[in-house]
Amino acid sequence: MRAKKLFTCDLSVNEFLLVKEAGFDCLGLVMGTSIYQVVPTVPQLEKGAPGCEVYDMTRALYHARELAMARMEQEAEELGGDGIIGVRLVVNLDGDPQRIAWKQYRQWQAWAHEQGYPRRVTNLGYDWFSRWQQVAWAQWTQWCQRMGWPAQPAPWSLPPKEPTYALGQNVVEFMAIGTAVKHRGPESFKNKLGKPFQSALSGQELWMLVRSGYRPVGFVMGNCVYYVPPWLLKPPTGGFFTRAKSCELSGYTHGLYDARELAIERLQWEAEALGATGVVDVTVSENAHAWQRTYVNIGNAALTSGEMIELFVIGTAVVPMPGADRRLQTKLVHVANDRRGAQHLGGREK
């Protein structure tokens, strides 16, 4: 790509032009990936004990993302880049084949109920995993014959809208993707470690950041896997109607507070290591890493086994550029082609 001066990027035309105006050239689309075995270990806590962090899970999930991002960074270095913009982390947690089958099973049930099949036919009980495909295929075949259609795949057997990979039980794929860029000026935009900066900023956000006198120095993250035992998911018992009343689950609330604080503190430590003065575009997400299957009390199995939740925080660390004018002029702009409005009108732009 360097020899032929060819670049690839996933930026839109507007984003690409703004990156050029900010003084950067796109070098290429870079990616890093890591397929990682993550085994959830449920802590054995005494009855009534508060929740706790699962340190092994926290380290494993952090290490998997770090490997993917390091490989993406290496590709950017080979292209001679000063940084990476538009970084996004894709985490596929649907690696359990039985979980994938469960989703397809529920999709078939919804379709069968729409066609008028009674629940006594679609409710297959404990052995649903071994029986549902045979029952579902028989119903779908009859439906195709009734509609006069040739044999074709059932809706639940088609590839899902969201990527799902049956990599095996407890196997998770982590992928980091971004666009490598290089600054045209004499100054280097690499961070204090001599590495290309990583940033989740879009092309427009990078342009605004540079225009206002700041520059990104790194993509920072922090996480915490927290186990919430089942007794914290239930209201306190104090009367016959206590469980039927609305009330705060205070133990659950404080547990997630602790997890968020730990994740954000670790994000701040990464930013401090890069010499950053702040972190912009911070987002907090929650992911479930322990999914229990039991036909009895389906959908609420956490009430007997607890929940394992990961709080994941990401952001872009920034520093002020010396001698830059930070008085950015703002203007009110009305966008004529509103994409959200176009989607609402069935894709017709007004």
N, C-alpha and C positions, 0 to 999 in steps of 0.2 A: 504494500500500500504506500509506503514511503517512496519507493522507487518510481511508481507510476503517478504519484500525487493524487491518488484516489482516496476519497473518504466516504464513510457511511455513518449515518446517524439516525436516530429515531425522533429528531426534532421536527416540528412542523415548519412550514416555510417562514411564518412570522417569527417563530422562536429562533430559527437559523439566522435570519437577518439581524435580529437583535443581538445575538451572540457576536456576529461580525462587527456590529457597531460598537459593542463593548470592548473591541480590540482583540478578540480571540478567533482563531481558526479551528474548525472541526477537523479532527484527525481520523476518527473511526469509532465504531461501536465496539465497546469492550465488555467482557463478561467474565465472571468467575463463578464456579459452582462447587458444591461439596455435598456428597451423599453421605449421610451420617446416621449411625444407629443411635437412637435415643431411647433408653429403656426407663419408663417412669417407675420409680420406686416409692410406693406409698409409705410414709413414716408410720411407725407403730407408736401411737400416742396413748397416754392414759386417758380414761374417760374424764371429760370436763376440761382437758388441757387446751390452751389456745392453739391457733395455727402456727406454722413455722415455715421458714424458707427451706427448700430442698436444694442444698448447695451443689450437689453433683449434677442435677438437672440444669441449674442456672449456668454452671461452667460449661456443660456440654453444648447447650444451645448457643451460648455466646461464642464458643470456640468454632462451631460450625459456620456461623455467620462471618467470623473473622477470617477463616480460611477462604471463603468465597470472595470476600472483599479484597484480601491480599492478592488473590489470583487476578482479579479485575485490575488492581493497581499495577501488577506486573505487566499486563498487556498494555496499559497506558504508558508505562515507562519505555517499553519496546517501541512504541510509536513516537517517542520523544515528547510526550505531553507534559504540560504544566499542571493539569488537573483533569477532573472528571465531573461533569455536571449531569443533572437529571438522574442521579443514582436511585435505583429502587431495588428493594430486597423482596424477592419472591420466596415464600416459604410454603412448601406443599406438605401439609400435615395429614393428608388422606392416604397414607401408605399402607394402612391396615386393610387387607382384602375383605375381611368380614365387615368392616365399616363401609366400604364401597358397596358391598352386596346389600347392606342394610338400607343405604340410600336408594338403591334401585328397587328394593322390596317396597319401600314406602311410596316411591313414584308409581309402581304398579298398582298398589292399593288405591291411591288417589284416582288413577285412571279407571279402575274397575268400579269404584263407587259412582263415578260420573256416568258410567254406562248402565247403572242400575243393578249391579251385582250386590247382594246383601253382605253385610259384614261377617255373617257366619261362614261365608264362603272364602272371604279374603283373610280372615283372622286365623292364621295357621298355628298359633300357639308356640310352644317351646321349640319345636323342631322346624321352625320356619326356614332355617338356612338350607336344609336338605330337601325341602319340598316346594318352595315357592316358584322356582323357575319352571318346573313341570306344569304346575297349575296355571301360571301366568301365560306360558306359551300356548297352552290349550285354549285359553280364553281369547288370546290375540288371534290365533288361527281361525277360530269361529267368527270373530269380528271381521276379519279380512274377507272371508267367504260371504258373509252377510252383506258387506259393502261392495262386493264384486271386485275386490282388489287382488292383484297377484301377491304371492308370498313376499314379504318384506320385513325388515328388522322392526322390532317393537320400539316404541319411544324410549323406554327405560334402558334399552341396550345400546342406544346411540352414544357417541362421545359426549360427555357433559360440557356445559358452557364454560365452566371453570376447569383448568387443567387438573387432572387426577392421574397419578401414576401408581400402579400396583407394584411398588418396589419391595414389598414384603413387610411383615409386621415390625413395627417400631422403627422403620427406616424412613427418614425424612430427607427431602431434597431442599437445599438452600441455594439460591441463585442471586447474584448481584449483577446488575446491568446498568450501563451508563454510556455517555458519549465523551471520549477523550478530546480535550481542547489544548491549544497552545497559544500563549499571548504573543502578539506581534511586536511588542515593545522590547526594549533592552532589559528591563527588569524581569526577574524570575518570579513566578507566582507559586512556586513550590513551597511547602510548609517548612517549619524549622528543622524537621527531620530529613530534609532533602528529598522528600517524596512528593509525587503529584497530589494536590489536594483533592479530596472527594467531597461532593456536595449533592444534596437532593434538590437544589434550586433548579427551577426551569430557566430557559433562556431569558425570558422577560425578567425574572427575579434576579438573575445574575447581572443583567444590564442595569437594573435599578440599584442593586447593591454597589456596583462599581461607580455608577454616577453619583451616588451619595457619599463616596469616599471610604468604602469598606471593601474588604476582599475575603473570600472564604479560605479557611486553612485546613478544614477537614470535616468529614462526616463522622459524627460521634454518636455513640449509642450506649445504652445501659439496660439491663434486664434483671428480673427477679422471678424465679419460679416459687410460688407460694402454695402450700397445702392447707386447705380449709377442711377440718374434720367435720363429719356429718352432724355432730351435735351443735355446731355453730350455724348450721343451715336451718335450724328449727327454732321457733319462738320459745321462750321460757315457759315452762309448765307452771301454772298457778291457779288453774280452774278448769272447769269442764269445757268452756267455750274459748279458752285462750288461743288455741291454734286456728280458730276461725276468725280471729280479729286481725286487723292490720296493725302492725307494729314494726319497729326497726329491729333488725338482727344486728345488734351492736357489736357482737364478737366478729361477725363477718365483715362489717364495715371497718372496724379497726384493723383487721388483718389485711384488707386491701389497701388501706392507708399506709401501713408499714411497707407493703410490697412496692407501692408507687414511690415512696420516699427513697427506698433502697435503689430502685432503678434510676431515678433522677439524680441521686448522688453519684452513681457510677458514670452517668453521662457527663456530669460536671467534672469529674476527675479526668476523663479523657480530654475534655476541652482545656482544662488547666495544663495538661501535659503538652498540648500544642501551643500554649501561650496565648490562647484566645481571650478576648475581653467579653465575649457573650456568645450565646447560641440562639439562632433564629430558626423559625419554621419547625418548632418542637412539636412532635405528635406522640401521643400515648395510645397504645393499643393493648388489648387483652386477648390472649390465646389460650384455649383449653388443650391440655396435653394428656389428660387421662380421660378416656371415654369408656364408661362401663356399659355392658349390655346385659340386661336381664329382662325377661318377658314380664315378670311380675313388677309392677310399679314402673312400667316403661316410661322413659323420659325423665324420671325422677330418681334414677339409680344413685345419684350423688347423695341422697338422703341416707343411704346405707353405707356408702363407700367414701364419701367426701369428694371434694373437687381439687384439682391441681391446675392452677391458673398462672400463666406467665404475663407479667407486666413488662412491656417492651417499649422503650423510649428512644427516639431518634431525633436528630437535629443537625444543623450545619453551624460549626464554630466559625466565628468571624473575628477579624482584627481591623482597626482603622489604618488606612494608608497614610503615611506621613505626607504632609503638605497638600492633602486633597481638600477640595471645597465640598463641605457636607451640606450646603444649602440647596437641597434638591427642590426644584420648582414643581409643584403639583398642579395638574389641570383636570377639570371634570370632563370626561369623555362619555358620550352616549354611543353604545355599540348598536349599529343598525341590524346586523345579522346575529341575533341572540340564539346560540345553539340550544339552550334550554327551551326557549320559546319554540324553536323549530321542531324539537323533539316532541313538545307538547302538541303541536299542530300536525303530527304525523309526518314530520320530516320536511315540511314546506317552510322555507325561510320567507320572512316578510320584509 
